[in-house]
């Protein structure tokens, strides 16, 4: 399932984080990072998905 979340995170980083943690602080941080730039949001999303397995 993590592979699917990572693939989703490549296209929409906040959605990948949402599927992993829900509407927690990590989700809102990822929204902010994605608004500041795609790459920071993507790196954060992959880090959250890989960290919580």
mmCIF entry with sequence, helices, sheets and N, C-alpha, C, O atoms, coordinates in Angstrom:
data_MODEL
# 
_entry.id   MODEL 
# 
_entity.id                         1 
_entity.type                       polymer 
_entity.pdbx_number_of_molecules   1 
# 
_entity_poly.entity_id                      1 
_entity_poly.type                           'polypeptide(L)' 
_entity_poly.nstd_linkage                   no 
_entity_poly.nstd_monomer                   no 
_entity_poly.pdbx_seq_one_letter_code       
;(UNK)(UNK)(UNK)(UNK)(UNK)(UNK)(UNK)(UNK)(UNK)(UNK)(UNK)(UNK)(UNK)(UNK)(UNK)(UNK)
(UNK)(UNK)(UNK)(UNK)(UNK)(UNK)(UNK)(UNK)(UNK)(UNK)(UNK)(UNK)(UNK)(UNK)(UNK)(UNK)
(UNK)(UNK)(UNK)(UNK)(UNK)(UNK)(UNK)(UNK)(UNK)(UNK)(UNK)(UNK)(UNK)(UNK)(UNK)(UNK)
(UNK)(UNK)(UNK)(UNK)(UNK)
;
_entity_poly.pdbx_seq_one_letter_code_can   XXXXXXXXXXXXXXXXXXXXXXXXXXXXXXXXXXXXXXXXXXXXXXXXXXXXX 
_entity_poly.pdbx_strand_id                 A 
# 
loop_
_entity_poly_seq.entity_id 
_entity_poly_seq.num 
_entity_poly_seq.mon_id 
_entity_poly_seq.hetero 
1 1  UNK n 
1 2  UNK n 
1 3  UNK n 
1 4  UNK n 
1 5  UNK n 
1 6  UNK n 
1 7  UNK n 
1 8  UNK n 
1 9  UNK n 
1 10 UNK n 
1 11 UNK n 
1 12 UNK n 
1 13 UNK n 
1 14 UNK n 
1 15 UNK n 
1 16 UNK n 
1 17 UNK n 
1 18 UNK n 
1 19 UNK n 
1 20 UNK n 
1 21 UNK n 
1 22 UNK n 
1 23 UNK n 
1 24 UNK n 
1 25 UNK n 
1 26 UNK n 
1 27 UNK n 
1 28 UNK n 
1 29 UNK n 
1 30 UNK n 
1 31 UNK n 
1 32 UNK n 
1 33 UNK n 
1 34 UNK n 
1 35 UNK n 
1 36 UNK n 
1 37 UNK n 
1 38 UNK n 
1 39 UNK n 
1 40 UNK n 
1 41 UNK n 
1 42 UNK n 
1 43 UNK n 
1 44 UNK n 
1 45 UNK n 
1 46 UNK n 
1 47 UNK n 
1 48 UNK n 
1 49 UNK n 
1 50 UNK n 
1 51 UNK n 
1 52 UNK n 
1 53 UNK n 
# 
_struct_asym.id          A 
_struct_asym.entity_id   1 
# 
loop_
_struct_conf.conf_type_id 
_struct_conf.id 
_struct_conf.pdbx_PDB_helix_id 
_struct_conf.beg_label_comp_id 
_struct_conf.beg_label_asym_id 
_struct_conf.beg_label_seq_id 
_struct_conf.pdbx_beg_PDB_ins_code 
_struct_conf.end_label_comp_id 
_struct_conf.end_label_asym_id 
_struct_conf.end_label_seq_id 
_struct_conf.pdbx_end_PDB_ins_code 
_struct_conf.beg_auth_comp_id 
_struct_conf.beg_auth_asym_id 
_struct_conf.beg_auth_seq_id 
_struct_conf.end_auth_comp_id 
_struct_conf.end_auth_asym_id 
_struct_conf.end_auth_seq_id 
_struct_conf.pdbx_PDB_helix_class 
_struct_conf.details 
_struct_conf.pdbx_PDB_helix_length 
HELX_P HELX_P1 AA1 UNK A 2  ? UNK A 11 ? UNK A 2  UNK A 11 1 ? 10 
HELX_P HELX_P2 AA2 UNK A 13 ? UNK A 21 ? UNK A 13 UNK A 21 1 ? 9  
HELX_P HELX_P3 AA3 UNK A 25 ? UNK A 36 ? UNK A 25 UNK A 36 1 ? 12 
HELX_P HELX_P4 AA4 UNK A 38 ? UNK A 51 ? UNK A 38 UNK A 51 1 ? 14 
# 
_struct_conf_type.id          HELX_P 
_struct_conf_type.criteria    ? 
_struct_conf_type.reference   ? 
# 
loop_
_atom_site.group_PDB 
_atom_site.id 
_atom_site.type_symbol 
_atom_site.label_atom_id 
_atom_site.label_alt_id 
_atom_site.label_comp_id 
_atom_site.label_asym_id 
_atom_site.label_entity_id 
_atom_site.label_seq_id 
_atom_site.pdbx_PDB_ins_code 
_atom_site.Cartn_x 
_atom_site.Cartn_y 
_atom_site.Cartn_z 
_atom_site.occupancy 
_atom_site.B_iso_or_equiv 
_atom_site.pdbx_formal_charge 
_atom_site.auth_seq_id 
_atom_site.auth_comp_id 
_atom_site.auth_asym_id 
_atom_site.auth_atom_id 
_atom_site.pdbx_PDB_model_num 
ATOM 1   N N  . UNK A 1 1  ? 0.811  -1.194 0.000  1.00 0.00 ? 1  UNK A N  1 
ATOM 2   C CA . UNK A 1 1  ? 0.000  0.000  0.000  1.00 0.00 ? 1  UNK A CA 1 
ATOM 3   C C  . UNK A 1 1  ? 0.861  1.267  0.000  1.00 0.00 ? 1  UNK A C  1 
ATOM 4   O O  . UNK A 1 1  ? 0.444  2.294  -0.536 1.00 0.00 ? 1  UNK A O  1 
ATOM 5   N N  . UNK A 1 2  ? 2.056  1.204  0.595  1.00 0.00 ? 2  UNK A N  1 
ATOM 6   C CA . UNK A 1 2  ? 2.932  2.372  0.603  1.00 0.00 ? 2  UNK A CA 1 
ATOM 7   C C  . UNK A 1 2  ? 3.347  2.769  -0.804 1.00 0.00 ? 2  UNK A C  1 
ATOM 8   O O  . UNK A 1 2  ? 3.531  3.955  -1.079 1.00 0.00 ? 2  UNK A O  1 
ATOM 9   N N  . UNK A 1 3  ? 3.497  1.810  -1.690 1.00 0.00 ? 3  UNK A N  1 
ATOM 10  C CA . UNK A 1 3  ? 3.882  2.125  -3.069 1.00 0.00 ? 3  UNK A CA 1 
ATOM 11  C C  . UNK A 1 3  ? 2.788  2.949  -3.733 1.00 0.00 ? 3  UNK A C  1 
ATOM 12  O O  . UNK A 1 3  ? 3.084  3.898  -4.459 1.00 0.00 ? 3  UNK A O  1 
ATOM 13  N N  . UNK A 1 4  ? 1.538  2.601  -3.495 1.00 0.00 ? 4  UNK A N  1 
ATOM 14  C CA . UNK A 1 4  ? 0.419  3.351  -4.059 1.00 0.00 ? 4  UNK A CA 1 
ATOM 15  C C  . UNK A 1 4  ? 0.405  4.771  -3.494 1.00 0.00 ? 4  UNK A C  1 
ATOM 16  O O  . UNK A 1 4  ? 0.178  5.730  -4.232 1.00 0.00 ? 4  UNK A O  1 
ATOM 17  N N  . UNK A 1 5  ? 0.646  4.908  -2.187 1.00 0.00 ? 5  UNK A N  1 
ATOM 18  C CA . UNK A 1 5  ? 0.676  6.241  -1.573 1.00 0.00 ? 5  UNK A CA 1 
ATOM 19  C C  . UNK A 1 5  ? 1.812  7.090  -2.141 1.00 0.00 ? 5  UNK A C  1 
ATOM 20  O O  . UNK A 1 5  ? 1.634  8.289  -2.357 1.00 0.00 ? 5  UNK A O  1 
ATOM 21  N N  . UNK A 1 6  ? 2.962  6.493  -2.383 1.00 0.00 ? 6  UNK A N  1 
ATOM 22  C CA . UNK A 1 6  ? 4.090  7.239  -2.947 1.00 0.00 ? 6  UNK A CA 1 
ATOM 23  C C  . UNK A 1 6  ? 3.778  7.683  -4.369 1.00 0.00 ? 6  UNK A C  1 
ATOM 24  O O  . UNK A 1 6  ? 4.110  8.804  -4.755 1.00 0.00 ? 6  UNK A O  1 
ATOM 25  N N  . UNK A 1 7  ? 3.146  6.818  -5.149 1.00 0.00 ? 7  UNK A N  1 
ATOM 26  C CA . UNK A 1 7  ? 2.762  7.192  -6.513 1.00 0.00 ? 7  UNK A CA 1 
ATOM 27  C C  . UNK A 1 7  ? 1.753  8.335  -6.480 1.00 0.00 ? 7  UNK A C  1 
ATOM 28  O O  . UNK A 1 7  ? 1.851  9.271  -7.274 1.00 0.00 ? 7  UNK A O  1 
ATOM 29  N N  . UNK A 1 8  ? 0.782  8.267  -5.566 1.00 0.00 ? 8  UNK A N  1 
ATOM 30  C CA . UNK A 1 8  ? -0.181 9.359  -5.425 1.00 0.00 ? 8  UNK A CA 1 
ATOM 31  C C  . UNK A 1 8  ? 0.533  10.631 -4.983 1.00 0.00 ? 8  UNK A C  1 
ATOM 32  O O  . UNK A 1 8  ? 0.208  11.720 -5.458 1.00 0.00 ? 8  UNK A O  1 
ATOM 33  N N  . UNK A 1 9  ? 1.509  10.504 -4.074 1.00 0.00 ? 9  UNK A N  1 
ATOM 34  C CA . UNK A 1 9  ? 2.237  11.668 -3.564 1.00 0.00 ? 9  UNK A CA 1 
ATOM 35  C C  . UNK A 1 9  ? 3.059  12.343 -4.654 1.00 0.00 ? 9  UNK A C  1 
ATOM 36  O O  . UNK A 1 9  ? 3.298  13.549 -4.582 1.00 0.00 ? 9  UNK A O  1 
ATOM 37  N N  . UNK A 1 10 ? 3.489  11.606 -5.647 1.00 0.00 ? 10 UNK A N  1 
ATOM 38  C CA . UNK A 1 10 ? 4.247  12.208 -6.739 1.00 0.00 ? 10 UNK A CA 1 
ATOM 39  C C  . UNK A 1 10 ? 3.366  13.199 -7.501 1.00 0.00 ? 10 UNK A C  1 
ATOM 40  O O  . UNK A 1 10 ? 3.839  14.248 -7.937 1.00 0.00 ? 10 UNK A O  1 
ATOM 41  N N  . UNK A 1 11 ? 2.099  12.867 -7.658 1.00 0.00 ? 11 UNK A N  1 
ATOM 42  C CA . UNK A 1 11 ? 1.193  13.754 -8.391 1.00 0.00 ? 11 UNK A CA 1 
ATOM 43  C C  . UNK A 1 11 ? 0.556  14.813 -7.483 1.00 0.00 ? 11 UNK A C  1 
ATOM 44  O O  . UNK A 1 11 ? 0.440  15.975 -7.871 1.00 0.00 ? 11 UNK A O  1 
ATOM 45  N N  . UNK A 1 12 ? 0.145  14.411 -6.282 1.00 0.00 ? 12 UNK A N  1 
ATOM 46  C CA . UNK A 1 12 ? -0.484 15.327 -5.314 1.00 0.00 ? 12 UNK A CA 1 
ATOM 47  C C  . UNK A 1 12 ? 0.073  15.031 -3.919 1.00 0.00 ? 12 UNK A C  1 
ATOM 48  O O  . UNK A 1 12 ? -0.494 14.214 -3.194 1.00 0.00 ? 12 UNK A O  1 
ATOM 49  N N  . UNK A 1 13 ? 1.167  15.679 -3.537 1.00 0.00 ? 13 UNK A N  1 
ATOM 50  C CA . UNK A 1 13 ? 1.793  15.380 -2.241 1.00 0.00 ? 13 UNK A CA 1 
ATOM 51  C C  . UNK A 1 13 ? 0.849  15.452 -1.038 1.00 0.00 ? 13 UNK A C  1 
ATOM 52  O O  . UNK A 1 13 ? 0.909  14.565 -0.186 1.00 0.00 ? 13 UNK A O  1 
ATOM 53  N N  . UNK A 1 14 ? -0.022 16.466 -0.926 1.00 0.00 ? 14 UNK A N  1 
ATOM 54  C CA . UNK A 1 14 ? -0.906 16.487 0.250  1.00 0.00 ? 14 UNK A CA 1 
ATOM 55  C C  . UNK A 1 14 ? -1.862 15.289 0.312  1.00 0.00 ? 14 UNK A C  1 
ATOM 56  O O  . UNK A 1 14 ? -2.197 14.822 1.400  1.00 0.00 ? 14 UNK A O  1 
ATOM 57  N N  . UNK A 1 15 ? -2.291 14.801 -0.825 1.00 0.00 ? 15 UNK A N  1 
ATOM 58  C CA . UNK A 1 15 ? -3.191 13.642 -0.825 1.00 0.00 ? 15 UNK A CA 1 
ATOM 59  C C  . UNK A 1 15 ? -2.475 12.398 -0.299 1.00 0.00 ? 15 UNK A C  1 
ATOM 60  O O  . UNK A 1 15 ? -3.057 11.618 0.455  1.00 0.00 ? 15 UNK A O  1 
ATOM 61  N N  . UNK A 1 16 ? -1.224 12.215 -0.692 1.00 0.00 ? 16 UNK A N  1 
ATOM 62  C CA . UNK A 1 16 ? -0.460 11.079 -0.171 1.00 0.00 ? 16 UNK A CA 1 
ATOM 63  C C  . UNK A 1 16 ? -0.291 11.148 1.335  1.00 0.00 ? 16 UNK A C  1 
ATOM 64  O O  . UNK A 1 16 ? -0.393 10.132 2.022  1.00 0.00 ? 16 UNK A O  1 
ATOM 65  N N  . UNK A 1 17 ? -0.032 12.350 1.857  1.00 0.00 ? 17 UNK A N  1 
ATOM 66  C CA . UNK A 1 17 ? 0.101  12.520 3.311  1.00 0.00 ? 17 UNK A CA 1 
ATOM 67  C C  . UNK A 1 17 ? -1.246 12.309 3.983  1.00 0.00 ? 17 UNK A C  1 
ATOM 68  O O  . UNK A 1 17 ? -1.315 11.676 5.037  1.00 0.00 ? 17 UNK A O  1 
ATOM 69  N N  . UNK A 1 18 ? -2.312 12.824 3.398  1.00 0.00 ? 18 UNK A N  1 
ATOM 70  C CA . UNK A 1 18 ? -3.651 12.638 3.966  1.00 0.00 ? 18 UNK A CA 1 
ATOM 71  C C  . UNK A 1 18 ? -4.002 11.163 4.085  1.00 0.00 ? 18 UNK A C  1 
ATOM 72  O O  . UNK A 1 18 ? -4.552 10.736 5.101  1.00 0.00 ? 18 UNK A O  1 
ATOM 73  N N  . UNK A 1 19 ? -3.692 10.387 3.065  1.00 0.00 ? 19 UNK A N  1 
ATOM 74  C CA . UNK A 1 19 ? -3.988 8.957  3.106  1.00 0.00 ? 19 UNK A CA 1 
ATOM 75  C C  . UNK A 1 19 ? -3.172 8.242  4.182  1.00 0.00 ? 19 UNK A C  1 
ATOM 76  O O  . UNK A 1 19 ? -3.583 7.193  4.676  1.00 0.00 ? 19 UNK A O  1 
ATOM 77  N N  . UNK A 1 20 ? -2.026 8.802  4.543  1.00 0.00 ? 20 UNK A N  1 
ATOM 78  C CA . UNK A 1 20 ? -1.170 8.177  5.555  1.00 0.00 ? 20 UNK A CA 1 
ATOM 79  C C  . UNK A 1 20 ? -1.567 8.590  6.969  1.00 0.00 ? 20 UNK A C  1 
ATOM 80  O O  . UNK A 1 20 ? -1.679 7.736  7.848  1.00 0.00 ? 20 UNK A O  1 
ATOM 81  N N  . UNK A 1 21 ? -1.783 9.894  7.204  1.00 0.00 ? 21 UNK A N  1 
ATOM 82  C CA . UNK A 1 21 ? -1.970 10.374 8.579  1.00 0.00 ? 21 UNK A CA 1 
ATOM 83  C C  . UNK A 1 21 ? -3.312 11.050 8.831  1.00 0.00 ? 21 UNK A C  1 
ATOM 84  O O  . UNK A 1 21 ? -3.637 11.328 9.986  1.00 0.00 ? 21 UNK A O  1 
ATOM 85  N N  . UNK A 1 22 ? -4.087 11.319 7.816  1.00 0.00 ? 22 UNK A N  1 
ATOM 86  C CA . UNK A 1 22 ? -5.348 12.013 8.018  1.00 0.00 ? 22 UNK A CA 1 
ATOM 87  C C  . UNK A 1 22 ? -5.142 13.520 8.097  1.00 0.00 ? 22 UNK A C  1 
ATOM 88  O O  . UNK A 1 22 ? -4.191 14.054 7.526  1.00 0.00 ? 22 UNK A O  1 
ATOM 89  N N  . UNK A 1 23 ? -6.038 14.203 8.806  1.00 0.00 ? 23 UNK A N  1 
ATOM 90  C CA . UNK A 1 23 ? -5.991 15.662 8.875  1.00 0.00 ? 23 UNK A CA 1 
ATOM 91  C C  . UNK A 1 23 ? -5.151 16.158 10.041 1.00 0.00 ? 23 UNK A C  1 
ATOM 92  O O  . UNK A 1 23 ? -5.543 17.103 10.726 1.00 0.00 ? 23 UNK A O  1 
ATOM 93  N N  . UNK A 1 24 ? -4.025 15.547 10.273 1.00 0.00 ? 24 UNK A N  1 
ATOM 94  C CA . UNK A 1 24 ? -3.136 15.955 11.358 1.00 0.00 ? 24 UNK A CA 1 
ATOM 95  C C  . UNK A 1 24 ? -2.232 17.103 10.956 1.00 0.00 ? 24 UNK A C  1 
ATOM 96  O O  . UNK A 1 24 ? -2.376 17.681 9.879  1.00 0.00 ? 24 UNK A O  1 
ATOM 97  N N  . UNK A 1 25 ? -1.304 17.422 11.834 1.00 0.00 ? 25 UNK A N  1 
ATOM 98  C CA . UNK A 1 25 ? -0.373 18.512 11.597 1.00 0.00 ? 25 UNK A CA 1 
ATOM 99  C C  . UNK A 1 25 ? 0.510  18.282 10.388 1.00 0.00 ? 25 UNK A C  1 
ATOM 100 O O  . UNK A 1 25 ? 0.856  19.231 9.684  1.00 0.00 ? 25 UNK A O  1 
ATOM 101 N N  . UNK A 1 26 ? 0.884  17.027 10.135 1.00 0.00 ? 26 UNK A N  1 
ATOM 102 C CA . UNK A 1 26 ? 1.737  16.715 8.989  1.00 0.00 ? 26 UNK A CA 1 
ATOM 103 C C  . UNK A 1 26 ? 1.027  17.052 7.677  1.00 0.00 ? 26 UNK A C  1 
ATOM 104 O O  . UNK A 1 26 ? 1.664  17.486 6.718  1.00 0.00 ? 26 UNK A O  1 
ATOM 105 N N  . UNK A 1 27 ? -0.277 16.855 7.637  1.00 0.00 ? 27 UNK A N  1 
ATOM 106 C CA . UNK A 1 27 ? -1.040 17.180 6.427  1.00 0.00 ? 27 UNK A CA 1 
ATOM 107 C C  . UNK A 1 27 ? -0.990 18.680 6.151  1.00 0.00 ? 27 UNK A C  1 
ATOM 108 O O  . UNK A 1 27 ? -0.724 19.096 5.023  1.00 0.00 ? 27 UNK A O  1 
ATOM 109 N N  . UNK A 1 28 ? -1.246 19.497 7.179  1.00 0.00 ? 28 UNK A N  1 
ATOM 110 C CA . UNK A 1 28 ? -1.269 20.952 6.989  1.00 0.00 ? 28 UNK A CA 1 
ATOM 111 C C  . UNK A 1 28 ? 0.126  21.486 6.682  1.00 0.00 ? 28 UNK A C  1 
ATOM 112 O O  . UNK A 1 28 ? 0.277  22.427 5.903  1.00 0.00 ? 28 UNK A O  1 
ATOM 113 N N  . UNK A 1 29 ? 1.145  20.883 7.296  1.00 0.00 ? 29 UNK A N  1 
ATOM 114 C CA . UNK A 1 29 ? 2.515  21.275 6.975  1.00 0.00 ? 29 UNK A CA 1 
ATOM 115 C C  . UNK A 1 29 ? 2.820  20.960 5.515  1.00 0.00 ? 29 UNK A C  1 
ATOM 116 O O  . UNK A 1 29 ? 3.485  21.739 4.832  1.00 0.00 ? 29 UNK A O  1 
ATOM 117 N N  . UNK A 1 30 ? 2.337  19.826 5.044  1.00 0.00 ? 30 UNK A N  1 
ATOM 118 C CA . UNK A 1 30 ? 2.583  19.464 3.655  1.00 0.00 ? 30 UNK A CA 1 
ATOM 119 C C  . UNK A 1 30 ? 1.856  20.395 2.696  1.00 0.00 ? 30 UNK A C  1 
ATOM 120 O O  . UNK A 1 30 ? 2.388  20.725 1.636  1.00 0.00 ? 30 UNK A O  1 
ATOM 121 N N  . UNK A 1 31 ? 0.656  20.821 3.049  1.00 0.00 ? 31 UNK A N  1 
ATOM 122 C CA . UNK A 1 31 ? -0.060 21.808 2.224  1.00 0.00 ? 31 UNK A CA 1 
ATOM 123 C C  . UNK A 1 31 ? 0.783  23.078 2.103  1.00 0.00 ? 31 UNK A C  1 
ATOM 124 O O  . UNK A 1 31 ? 0.949  23.618 1.009  1.00 0.00 ? 31 UNK A O  1 
ATOM 125 N N  . UNK A 1 32 ? 1.311  23.548 3.228  1.00 0.00 ? 32 UNK A N  1 
ATOM 126 C CA . UNK A 1 32 ? 2.129  24.759 3.230  1.00 0.00 ? 32 UNK A CA 1 
ATOM 127 C C  . UNK A 1 32 ? 3.383  24.573 2.389  1.00 0.00 ? 32 UNK A C  1 
ATOM 128 O O  . UNK A 1 32 ? 3.720  25.435 1.578  1.00 0.00 ? 32 UNK A O  1 
ATOM 129 N N  . UNK A 1 33 ? 4.072  23.459 2.576  1.00 0.00 ? 33 UNK A N  1 
ATOM 130 C CA . UNK A 1 33 ? 5.288  23.194 1.807  1.00 0.00 ? 33 UNK A CA 1 
ATOM 131 C C  . UNK A 1 33 ? 5.002  23.078 0.320  1.00 0.00 ? 33 UNK A C  1 
ATOM 132 O O  . UNK A 1 33 ? 5.792  23.546 -0.500 1.00 0.00 ? 33 UNK A O  1 
ATOM 133 N N  . UNK A 1 34 ? 3.895  22.466 -0.035 1.00 0.00 ? 34 UNK A N  1 
ATOM 134 C CA . UNK A 1 34 ? 3.540  22.327 -1.441 1.00 0.00 ? 34 UNK A CA 1 
ATOM 135 C C  . UNK A 1 34 ? 3.203  23.682 -2.050 1.00 0.00 ? 34 UNK A C  1 
ATOM 136 O O  . UNK A 1 34 ? 3.510  23.931 -3.216 1.00 0.00 ? 34 UNK A O  1 
ATOM 137 N N  . UNK A 1 35 ? 2.580  24.554 -1.277 1.00 0.00 ? 35 UNK A N  1 
ATOM 138 C CA . UNK A 1 35 ? 2.289  25.899 -1.781 1.00 0.00 ? 35 UNK A CA 1 
ATOM 139 C C  . UNK A 1 35 ? 3.572  26.705 -1.972 1.00 0.00 ? 35 UNK A C  1 
ATOM 140 O O  . UNK A 1 35 ? 3.654  27.543 -2.870 1.00 0.00 ? 35 UNK A O  1 
ATOM 141 N N  . UNK A 1 36 ? 4.574  26.451 -1.127 1.00 0.00 ? 36 UNK A N  1 
ATOM 142 C CA . UNK A 1 36 ? 5.850  27.139 -1.264 1.00 0.00 ? 36 UNK A CA 1 
ATOM 143 C C  . UNK A 1 36 ? 6.679  26.589 -2.418 1.00 0.00 ? 36 UNK A C  1 
ATOM 144 O O  . UNK A 1 36 ? 7.545  27.280 -2.953 1.00 0.00 ? 36 UNK A O  1 
ATOM 145 N N  . UNK A 1 37 ? 6.412  25.354 -2.796 1.00 0.00 ? 37 UNK A N  1 
ATOM 146 C CA . UNK A 1 37 ? 7.136  24.736 -3.902 1.00 0.00 ? 37 UNK A CA 1 
ATOM 147 C C  . UNK A 1 37 ? 6.814  23.264 -3.967 1.00 0.00 ? 37 UNK A C  1 
ATOM 148 O O  . UNK A 1 37 ? 6.623  22.615 -2.939 1.00 0.00 ? 37 UNK A O  1 
ATOM 149 N N  . UNK A 1 38 ? 6.755  22.747 -5.153 1.00 0.00 ? 38 UNK A N  1 
ATOM 150 C CA . UNK A 1 38 ? 6.382  21.342 -5.341 1.00 0.00 ? 38 UNK A CA 1 
ATOM 151 C C  . UNK A 1 38 ? 7.389  20.394 -4.699 1.00 0.00 ? 38 UNK A C  1 
ATOM 152 O O  . UNK A 1 38 ? 7.006  19.422 -4.048 1.00 0.00 ? 38 UNK A O  1 
ATOM 153 N N  . UNK A 1 39 ? 8.675  20.677 -4.883 1.00 0.00 ? 39 UNK A N  1 
ATOM 154 C CA . UNK A 1 39 ? 9.722  19.759 -4.411 1.00 0.00 ? 39 UNK A CA 1 
ATOM 155 C C  . UNK A 1 39 ? 9.720  19.625 -2.887 1.00 0.00 ? 39 UNK A C  1 
ATOM 156 O O  . UNK A 1 39 ? 9.783  18.498 -2.396 1.00 0.00 ? 39 UNK A O  1 
ATOM 157 N N  . UNK A 1 40 ? 9.650  20.716 -2.109 1.00 0.00 ? 40 UNK A N  1 
ATOM 158 C CA . UNK A 1 40 ? 9.595  20.527 -0.648 1.00 0.00 ? 40 UNK A CA 1 
ATOM 159 C C  . UNK A 1 40 ? 8.376  19.712 -0.209 1.00 0.00 ? 40 UNK A C  1 
ATOM 160 O O  . UNK A 1 40 ? 8.477  18.883 0.695  1.00 0.00 ? 40 UNK A O  1 
ATOM 161 N N  . UNK A 1 41 ? 7.240  19.942 -0.841 1.00 0.00 ? 41 UNK A N  1 
ATOM 162 C CA . UNK A 1 41 ? 6.047  19.164 -0.514 1.00 0.00 ? 41 UNK A CA 1 
ATOM 163 C C  . UNK A 1 41 ? 6.213  17.702 -0.863 1.00 0.00 ? 41 UNK A C  1 
ATOM 164 O O  . UNK A 1 41 ? 5.773  16.829 -0.116 1.00 0.00 ? 41 UNK A O  1 
ATOM 165 N N  . UNK A 1 42 ? 6.842  17.427 -1.987 1.00 0.00 ? 42 UNK A N  1 
ATOM 166 C CA . UNK A 1 42 ? 7.066  16.043 -2.407 1.00 0.00 ? 42 UNK A CA 1 
ATOM 167 C C  . UNK A 1 42 ? 8.031  15.329 -1.465 1.00 0.00 ? 42 UNK A C  1 
ATOM 168 O O  . UNK A 1 42 ? 7.786  14.193 -1.060 1.00 0.00 ? 42 UNK A O  1 
ATOM 169 N N  . UNK A 1 43 ? 9.118  15.995 -1.122 1.00 0.00 ? 43 UNK A N  1 
ATOM 170 C CA . UNK A 1 43 ? 10.100 15.381 -0.210 1.00 0.00 ? 43 UNK A CA 1 
ATOM 171 C C  . UNK A 1 43 ? 9.458  15.099 1.140  1.00 0.00 ? 43 UNK A C  1 
ATOM 172 O O  . UNK A 1 43 ? 9.666  14.026 1.707  1.00 0.00 ? 43 UNK A O  1 
ATOM 173 N N  . UNK A 1 44 ? 8.689  16.034 1.659  1.00 0.00 ? 44 UNK A N  1 
ATOM 174 C CA . UNK A 1 44 ? 8.025  15.836 2.943  1.00 0.00 ? 44 UNK A CA 1 
ATOM 175 C C  . UNK A 1 44 ? 7.024  14.686 2.866  1.00 0.00 ? 44 UNK A C  1 
ATOM 176 O O  . UNK A 1 44 ? 6.950  13.869 3.784  1.00 0.00 ? 44 UNK A O  1 
ATOM 177 N N  . UNK A 1 45 ? 6.261  14.618 1.788  1.00 0.00 ? 45 UNK A N  1 
ATOM 178 C CA . UNK A 1 45 ? 5.268  13.554 1.637  1.00 0.00 ? 45 UNK A CA 1 
ATOM 179 C C  . UNK A 1 45 ? 5.939  12.180 1.602  1.00 0.00 ? 45 UNK A C  1 
ATOM 180 O O  . UNK A 1 45 ? 5.488  11.251 2.271  1.00 0.00 ? 45 UNK A O  1 
ATOM 181 N N  . UNK A 1 46 ? 6.996  12.055 0.834  1.00 0.00 ? 46 UNK A N  1 
ATOM 182 C CA . UNK A 1 46 ? 7.679  10.760 0.762  1.00 0.00 ? 46 UNK A CA 1 
ATOM 183 C C  . UNK A 1 46 ? 8.302  10.404 2.109  1.00 0.00 ? 46 UNK A C  1 
ATOM 184 O O  . UNK A 1 46 ? 8.300  9.240  2.509  1.00 0.00 ? 46 UNK A O  1 
ATOM 185 N N  . UNK A 1 47 ? 8.834  11.404 2.805  1.00 0.00 ? 47 UNK A N  1 
ATOM 186 C CA . UNK A 1 47 ? 9.417  11.162 4.122  1.00 0.00 ? 47 UNK A CA 1 
ATOM 187 C C  . UNK A 1 47 ? 8.346  10.676 5.110  1.00 0.00 ? 47 UNK A C  1 
ATOM 188 O O  . UNK A 1 47 ? 8.589  9.728  5.857  1.00 0.00 ? 47 UNK A O  1 
ATOM 189 N N  . UNK A 1 48 ? 7.173  11.309 5.122  1.00 0.00 ? 48 UNK A N  1 
ATOM 190 C CA . UNK A 1 48 ? 6.084  10.904 6.027  1.00 0.00 ? 48 UNK A CA 1 
ATOM 191 C C  . UNK A 1 48 ? 5.618  9.493  5.692  1.00 0.00 ? 48 UNK A C  1 
ATOM 192 O O  . UNK A 1 48 ? 5.404  8.682  6.592  1.00 0.00 ? 48 UNK A O  1 
ATOM 193 N N  . UNK A 1 49 ? 5.461  9.198  4.419  1.00 0.00 ? 49 UNK A N  1 
ATOM 194 C CA . UNK A 1 49 ? 4.968  7.866  4.013  1.00 0.00 ? 49 UNK A CA 1 
ATOM 195 C C  . UNK A 1 49 ? 5.991  6.798  4.354  1.00 0.00 ? 49 UNK A C  1 
ATOM 196 O O  . UNK A 1 49 ? 5.622  5.735  4.853  1.00 0.00 ? 49 UNK A O  1 
ATOM 197 N N  . UNK A 1 50 ? 7.255  7.052  4.101  1.00 0.00 ? 50 UNK A N  1 
ATOM 198 C CA . UNK A 1 50 ? 8.300  6.052  4.376  1.00 0.00 ? 50 UNK A CA 1 
ATOM 199 C C  . UNK A 1 50 ? 8.537  5.875  5.869  1.00 0.00 ? 50 UNK A C  1 
ATOM 200 O O  . UNK A 1 50 ? 8.876  4.778  6.314  1.00 0.00 ? 50 UNK A O  1 
ATOM 201 N N  . UNK A 1 51 ? 8.365  6.936  6.646  1.00 0.00 ? 51 UNK A N  1 
ATOM 202 C CA . UNK A 1 51 ? 8.634  6.891  8.090  1.00 0.00 ? 51 UNK A CA 1 
ATOM 203 C C  . UNK A 1 51 ? 7.590  6.086  8.833  1.00 0.00 ? 51 UNK A C  1 
ATOM 204 O O  . UNK A 1 51 ? 7.928  5.390  9.790  1.00 0.00 ? 51 UNK A O  1 
ATOM 205 N N  . UNK A 1 52 ? 6.351  6.156  8.432  1.00 0.00 ? 52 UNK A N  1 
ATOM 206 C CA . UNK A 1 52 ? 5.245  5.533  9.167  1.00 0.00 ? 52 UNK A CA 1 
ATOM 207 C C  . UNK A 1 52 ? 4.777  4.258  8.490  1.00 0.00 ? 52 UNK A C  1 
ATOM 208 O O  . UNK A 1 52 ? 3.746  4.259  7.817  1.00 0.00 ? 52 UNK A O  1 
ATOM 209 N N  . UNK A 1 53 ? 5.504  3.190  8.654  1.00 0.00 ? 53 UNK A N  1 
ATOM 210 C CA . UNK A 1 53 ? 5.029  1.924  8.082  1.00 0.00 ? 53 UNK A CA 1 
ATOM 211 C C  . UNK A 1 53 ? 4.918  0.847  9.099  1.00 0.00 ? 53 UNK A C  1 
ATOM 212 O O  . UNK A 1 53 ? 4.531  -0.274 8.771  1.00 0.00 ? 53 UNK A O  1 
# 
